[in-house]
Amino acid sequence: MPNITVELLRGRSIEQRRAFARAVADSAVEILGARRQDVRMVFTEITPDIVANGGVLASEDESRAGVVAALDGSD
């Protein structure tokens, strides 16, 4: 039984998470030979102030400002 944990910046829609879960489950069935009903996935939403890339908080990273703003709905 594959147990898959997915960490995403908050702000993804239910439709996006649903499509992602379906695609990952499809891959687990195809590649791992898992039964679809045994593919377990947990989404953990994180905020830009608790994750850093290259030592810079995502909330303070100018190169990620557009992505963060789009997920926040403030873009």
DSSP file (Angstrom, degrees, kcal/mol; ACC not computed):
  #  RESIDUE AA STRUCTURE BP1 BP2  ACC     N-H-->O    O-->H-N    N-H-->O    O-->H-N    TCO  KAPPA ALPHA  PHI   PSI    X-CA   Y-CA   Z-CA
    1    1 A M              0   0    0      0, 0.0     2,-0.3     0, 0.0    38,-0.1   0.000 360.0 360.0 360.0 109.8    0.0    0.0    0.0
    2    2 A P        -     0   0    0      0, 0.0    38,-2.8     0, 0.0     2,-0.6  -0.540 360.0-162.7 -70.8 130.9    1.7    3.2   -1.1
    3    3 A N  E     -a   40   0A   0     -2,-0.3     2,-0.5    36,-0.2    38,-0.2  -0.973  12.6-171.1-112.5 116.1    1.4    6.1    1.4
    4    4 A I  E     -a   41   0A   0     36,-3.2    38,-2.6    -2,-0.6     2,-0.5  -0.932  10.7-162.2-118.1 127.1    2.2    9.3   -0.3
    5    5 A T  E     -a   42   0A   0     -2,-0.5     2,-0.5    36,-0.2    38,-0.2  -0.929   7.9-168.4-108.7 129.4    2.7   12.7    1.4
    6    6 A V  E     -a   43   0A   0     36,-3.0    38,-3.1    -2,-0.5     2,-0.5  -0.972   5.5-161.2-120.6 123.7    2.4   15.8   -0.7
    7    7 A E  E     +a   44   0A   0     -2,-0.5     2,-0.3    36,-0.2    38,-0.2  -0.918  19.5 170.8-104.7 127.1    3.4   19.2    0.6
    8    8 A L  E     -a   45   0A   0     36,-2.3    38,-3.0    -2,-0.5     2,-0.2  -0.969  41.2-103.7-132.9 146.8    2.0   22.2   -1.3
    9    9 A L  E >   -a   46   0A   0     -2,-0.3     3,-0.6    36,-0.2    38,-0.2  -0.529  56.6 -99.9 -62.0 137.2    2.0   25.9   -0.8
   10   10 A R  T 3  S+     0   0    0     36,-3.0    -1,-0.1     1,-0.2     3,-0.1  -0.175  99.0  65.6 -59.5 153.1   -1.6   26.7    0.4
   11   11 A G  T 3   +     0   0    0      1,-0.4    -1,-0.2    -3,-0.1     2,-0.2   0.299  59.0 135.2 116.9  -8.4   -4.0   28.0   -2.2
   12   12 A R    <   -     0   0    0     -3,-0.6    -1,-0.4     1,-0.1     2,-0.1  -0.489  56.0-117.8 -69.8 142.5   -4.3   25.1   -4.6
   13   13 A S     >  -     0   0    0     -2,-0.2     4,-2.3     1,-0.1     5,-0.2  -0.327  17.6-112.9 -77.8 162.9   -7.9   24.5   -5.5
   14   14 A I  H  > S+     0   0    0      1,-0.2     4,-2.6     2,-0.2     5,-0.2   0.865 120.0  56.2 -60.8 -36.1   -9.8   21.3   -4.7
   15   15 A E  H  > S+     0   0    0      2,-0.2     4,-2.4     1,-0.2    -1,-0.2   0.901 107.2  48.1 -64.0 -40.5   -9.9   20.7   -8.5
   16   16 A Q  H  > S+     0   0    0      2,-0.2     4,-2.4     1,-0.2    -2,-0.2   0.924 113.8  46.1 -65.5 -44.4   -6.1   20.9   -8.7
   17   17 A R  H  X S+     0   0    0     -4,-2.3     4,-2.7     2,-0.2    -2,-0.2   0.900 112.7  51.2 -65.4 -39.1   -5.7   18.5   -5.7
   18   18 A R  H  X S+     0   0    0     -4,-2.6     4,-2.2     2,-0.2    -2,-0.2   0.932 112.3  45.5 -62.2 -46.8   -8.3   16.1   -7.1
   19   19 A A  H  X S+     0   0    0     -4,-2.4     4,-2.3     2,-0.2    -2,-0.2   0.895 114.2  49.1 -64.8 -40.7   -6.5   16.0  -10.5
   20   20 A F  H  X S+     0   0    0     -4,-2.4     4,-2.7     2,-0.2     5,-0.2   0.931 110.8  49.9 -64.1 -45.6   -3.1   15.6   -8.9
   21   21 A A  H  X S+     0   0    0     -4,-2.7     4,-2.5     1,-0.2    -2,-0.2   0.902 111.3  49.6 -60.0 -41.8   -4.4   12.8   -6.7
   22   22 A R  H  X S+     0   0    0     -4,-2.2     4,-2.6     2,-0.2    -1,-0.2   0.928 112.0  47.4 -63.0 -45.4   -5.9   11.0   -9.7
   23   23 A A  H  X S+     0   0    0     -4,-2.3     4,-2.0     2,-0.2    -2,-0.2   0.903 113.8  46.9 -64.6 -41.7   -2.7   11.3  -11.7
   24   24 A V  H  X S+     0   0    0     -4,-2.7     4,-2.5     2,-0.2    -1,-0.2   0.913 112.8  49.4 -67.2 -41.9   -0.5   10.1   -8.9
   25   25 A A  H  X S+     0   0    0     -4,-2.5     4,-2.4    -5,-0.2     5,-0.2   0.913 109.0  53.0 -63.0 -42.1   -2.8    7.2   -8.2
   26   26 A D  H  X S+     0   0    0     -4,-2.6     4,-2.5     1,-0.2    -1,-0.2   0.921 111.2  46.9 -56.9 -44.5   -2.8    6.3  -11.9
   27   27 A S  H  X>S+     0   0    0     -4,-2.0     4,-3.4     2,-0.2     5,-0.6   0.892 110.1  52.0 -66.3 -40.2    1.0    6.2  -11.8
   28   28 A A  I  X>S+     0   0    0     -4,-2.5     6,-1.6     2,-0.2     4,-1.3   0.894 112.3  46.6 -63.6 -39.1    1.1    4.1   -8.6
   29   29 A V  I  X5S+     0   0    0     -4,-2.4     4,-0.8     4,-0.2    -2,-0.2   0.946 119.6  39.7 -65.3 -48.2   -1.3    1.6  -10.2
   30   30 A E  I  <5S+     0   0    0     -4,-2.5    -2,-0.2    -5,-0.2    -3,-0.2   0.931 127.8  28.7 -68.8 -47.8    0.7    1.5  -13.5
   31   31 A I  I  <5S+     0   0    0     -4,-3.4    -3,-0.2    -5,-0.2    -2,-0.2   0.890 131.4  31.4 -86.2 -41.4    4.3    1.6  -12.1
   32   32 A L  I  <<S-     0   0    0     -4,-1.3    -3,-0.2    -5,-0.6    -2,-0.1   0.603  96.3-126.1 -94.7 -12.8    4.0    0.0   -8.7
   33   33 A G     << +     0   0    0     -4,-0.8    -4,-0.2    -5,-0.6    -3,-0.1   0.739  54.3 158.9  72.6  21.4    1.2   -2.5   -9.5
   34   34 A A        -     0   0    0     -6,-1.6     2,-0.4    -9,-0.1    -1,-0.2  -0.407  48.5-109.1 -75.3 152.5   -0.8   -1.1   -6.5
   35   35 A R    >   -     0   0    0      1,-0.1     3,-2.1    -2,-0.1     4,-0.5  -0.687  27.7-126.4 -77.6 136.1   -4.5   -1.5   -6.2
   36   36 A R  G >  S+     0   0    0     -2,-0.4     3,-1.6     1,-0.3    -1,-0.1   0.882 109.2  55.2 -51.7 -43.9   -6.1    1.9   -6.7
   37   37 A Q  G 3  S+     0   0    0      1,-0.3    -1,-0.3     3,-0.0    -2,-0.0   0.634 104.3  56.3 -68.7 -11.8   -8.0    1.7   -3.5
   38   38 A D  G <  S+     0   0    0     -3,-2.1     2,-0.8     2,-0.1    -1,-0.3   0.474  78.5 103.3 -96.8  -3.3   -4.8    1.1   -1.6
   39   39 A V    <   -     0   0    0     -3,-1.6     2,-0.5    -4,-0.5   -36,-0.2  -0.717  55.8-169.3 -83.4 111.0   -3.1    4.3   -2.8
   40   40 A R  E     -a    3   0A   0    -38,-2.8   -36,-3.2    -2,-0.8     2,-0.4  -0.873   5.9-176.8-106.9 131.4   -3.2    6.7    0.2
   41   41 A M  E     -a    4   0A   0     -2,-0.5     2,-0.5   -38,-0.2   -36,-0.2  -0.991   9.4-166.6-132.0 135.1   -2.3   10.3   -0.3
   42   42 A V  E     -a    5   0A   0    -38,-2.6   -36,-3.0    -2,-0.4     2,-0.5  -0.984  10.2-151.8-121.3 126.5   -2.1   13.1    2.3
   43   43 A F  E     -a    6   0A   0     -2,-0.5     2,-0.5   -38,-0.2   -36,-0.2  -0.851   8.4-168.3 -97.0 129.4   -1.9   16.7    1.3
   44   44 A T  E     -a    7   0A   0    -38,-3.1   -36,-2.3    -2,-0.5     2,-0.5  -0.976  11.4-148.9-116.1 119.4   -0.2   19.1    3.7
   45   45 A E  E     -a    8   0A   0     -2,-0.5     2,-0.3   -38,-0.2   -36,-0.2  -0.750  16.4-170.2 -90.3 132.1   -0.6   22.7    3.0
   46   46 A I  E     -a    9   0A   0    -38,-3.0   -36,-3.0    -2,-0.5     5,-0.0  -0.834  16.9-127.2-118.5 157.0    2.3   25.0    4.0
   47   47 A T    >   -     0   0    0     -2,-0.3     3,-2.2   -38,-0.2     4,-0.3  -0.747  25.9-114.2-103.0 153.4    2.6   28.7    4.1
   48   48 A P  G >  S+     0   0    0      0, 0.0    11,-1.8     0, 0.0    10,-0.6   0.672 112.1  63.0 -61.2 -16.7    5.3   30.7    2.3
   49   49 A D  G 3  S+     0   0    0      1,-0.2     8,-0.1     9,-0.2     3,-0.0   0.504 101.4  50.0 -88.3  -2.3    6.7   31.8    5.7
   50   50 A I  G <  S+     0   0    0     -3,-2.2     2,-0.4     1,-0.0    -1,-0.2   0.287 102.7  65.8-116.3  10.7    7.6   28.3    6.9
   51   51 A V    <   -     0   0    0     -3,-0.5     7,-2.9    -4,-0.3     2,-0.4  -0.994  60.7-166.0-132.4 140.8    9.5   27.1    3.8
   52   52 A A  E     -B   57   0B   0     -2,-0.4     2,-0.5     5,-0.3     5,-0.3  -0.959   7.7-159.3-126.2 143.5   12.8   28.3    2.5
   53   53 A N  E >  S-B   56   0B   0      3,-2.6     3,-1.3    -2,-0.4    -2,-0.0  -0.987  83.8  -9.6-119.7 121.6   14.5   27.8   -0.9
   54   54 A G  T 3  S-     0   0    0     -2,-0.5    -1,-0.1     1,-0.3     3,-0.1   0.805 131.9 -53.9  62.0  28.9   18.2   28.3   -1.0
   55   55 A G  T 3  S+     0   0    0      1,-0.2     2,-0.5    -3,-0.0    -1,-0.3   0.510 117.0 108.9  85.9   4.7   18.2   29.9    2.5
   56   56 A V  E <  S-B   53   0B   0     -3,-1.3    -3,-2.6     5,-0.0    -1,-0.2  -0.962  73.9-116.6-118.3 128.2   15.5   32.4    1.6
   57   57 A L  E >>  -B   52   0B   0     -2,-0.5     3,-1.8    -5,-0.3     4,-0.6  -0.340  22.2-128.0 -57.6 138.4   11.9   32.2    2.9
   58   58 A A  G >4 S+     0   0    0     -7,-2.9     3,-0.8   -10,-0.6    -9,-0.2   0.845 110.4  59.5 -58.3 -33.1    9.5   31.7    0.1
   59   59 A S  G 34 S+     0   0    0    -11,-1.8    -1,-0.3    -8,-0.4   -10,-0.1   0.680 113.1  37.6 -69.2 -16.8    7.5   34.7    1.4
   60   60 A E  G <4 S+     0   0    0     -3,-1.8     2,-0.8   -12,-0.3    -1,-0.2   0.325  88.0 110.0-115.0   4.9   10.6   36.9    1.0
   61   61 A D    X<  -     0   0    0     -3,-0.8     3,-1.8    -4,-0.6     4,-0.5  -0.744  52.3-160.3 -90.1 109.3   11.9   35.5   -2.2
   62   62 A E  G >  S+     0   0    0     -2,-0.8     3,-0.9     1,-0.3     4,-0.4   0.822  90.7  59.8 -57.8 -33.1   11.5   38.1   -5.0
   63   63 A S  G 3  S+     0   0    0      1,-0.2    -1,-0.3     2,-0.1     4,-0.2   0.676 111.1  41.1 -71.7 -15.1   11.8   35.3   -7.7
   64   64 A R  G <> S+     0   0    0     -3,-1.8     4,-2.7    -6,-0.2     5,-0.3   0.349  83.1 104.1-109.0   2.7    8.8   33.5   -6.2
   65   65 A A  H <> S+     0   0    0     -3,-0.9     4,-2.5    -4,-0.5     5,-0.2   0.870  80.8  49.5 -56.7 -41.8    6.7   36.6   -5.5
   66   66 A G  H  > S+     0   0    0     -4,-0.4     4,-2.3     2,-0.2    -1,-0.2   0.900 112.5  47.3 -65.3 -41.2    4.4   35.9   -8.5
   67   67 A V  H  > S+     0   0    0      2,-0.2     4,-2.0     1,-0.2    -2,-0.2   0.939 114.5  45.8 -65.2 -47.6    3.8   32.3   -7.6
   68   68 A V  H  X S+     0   0    0     -4,-2.7     4,-1.8     1,-0.2     6,-0.2   0.910 113.7  49.2 -63.5 -42.8    3.1   33.2   -3.9
   69   69 A A  H  X>S+     0   0    0     -4,-2.5     5,-1.8    -5,-0.3     4,-1.0   0.898 109.5  52.3 -64.9 -40.3    0.8   36.0   -4.9
   70   70 A A  H  <5S+     0   0    0     -4,-2.3     3,-0.3     1,-0.2    -1,-0.2   0.895 111.1  46.8 -63.3 -40.1   -1.2   33.8   -7.4
   71   71 A L  H  <5S+     0   0    0     -4,-2.0    -1,-0.2     1,-0.2    -2,-0.2   0.828 111.8  51.1 -71.7 -30.8   -1.8   31.2   -4.7
   72   72 A D  H  <5S-     0   0    0     -4,-1.8    -1,-0.2    -5,-0.2    -2,-0.2   0.662 110.0-124.5 -77.0 -16.3   -2.8   33.8   -2.2
   73   73 A G  T  <5S+     0   0    0     -4,-1.0    -3,-0.2    -3,-0.3    -4,-0.1   0.591  84.9 109.2  81.4  10.4   -5.3   35.2   -4.7
   74   74 A S      <       0   0    0     -5,-1.8    -4,-0.2    -6,-0.2    -5,-0.1   0.230 360.0 360.0-103.2  14.2   -3.7   38.6   -4.4
   75   75 A D              0   0    0     -6,-0.8    -1,-0.2    -5,-0.1    -5,-0.1   0.438 360.0 360.0 -89.1 360.0   -2.1   38.7   -7.8
